[in-house]
Amino acid sequence: MNILQINASARRDGANSTRLANQITARLQAANPGATLTLRDLAVTPHPLLDEAALGALFTPAANRSEEQAARVALDDALIAELQAHDTIVLGVPMYNFGVPVQLKSWIDAIARAGVTFRYTATGPEGLLTGKTVYVALARGGLYRDTPNDSQVPYLKSVLGFLGLTDVRFIYAEGLAMGPEAAAKGFAQAEADLNAALA
């Protein structure tokens, strides 16, 4: 097992999503003693936004790119190669204003590349990142699971599935800002979710 853990919180320390992602990774390593781990913390090494310059670089043929454009594309190439090299992905995802953090969106924008991680066919798009399992550690201050206010899970299911990542398992820690009792209950639910995900 080759594990890639992506911490998407804007906080370097004390993030509940990172705490939960760490727990998932620890359980995976305990069950698979020979597993390798690559850790990418997007608060420590944030990926640049997909802006006009980045789009220009991506849509310029490789042979015609400037040195600056080639360097920008190489940043995305590195994330794609890293993802391709791992079979198990752990995403630590806090909820910010009902959505995913910009740090995670920038990572997704980097790894979603036509002809590399997905392709268009006569019958529609086809994801090319197959044969991997994704564990998503969701940390929320309130209670959003299975409600219309949870925009994260539908989005992540859609975008990951589009890339071929269809084995996605969600672990929820909710109510973390609703007092100590609610937070304890939230982490207990996450433990139950994790047990089910690893069964």
Salt bridges, closest charged atoms under 4 A:
ASP76 OD1 - HIS47 NE2 2.53
ASP76 OD1 - ARG72 NH1 2.80
ASP77 OD1 - ARG113 NH1 2.65
GLU82 OE1 - ARG40 NE 2.73
ASP109 OD1 - LYS105 NZ 2.73
GLU126 OE1 - ARG119 NE 2.78
ASP150 OD1 - ARG140 NH2 2.78
ASP167 OD1 - ARG169 NE 2.96
GLU174 OE2 - ARG140 NH1 2.67
GLU191 OE2 - ARG27 NH1 2.92
ASP193 OD2 - ARG145 NH1 2.92
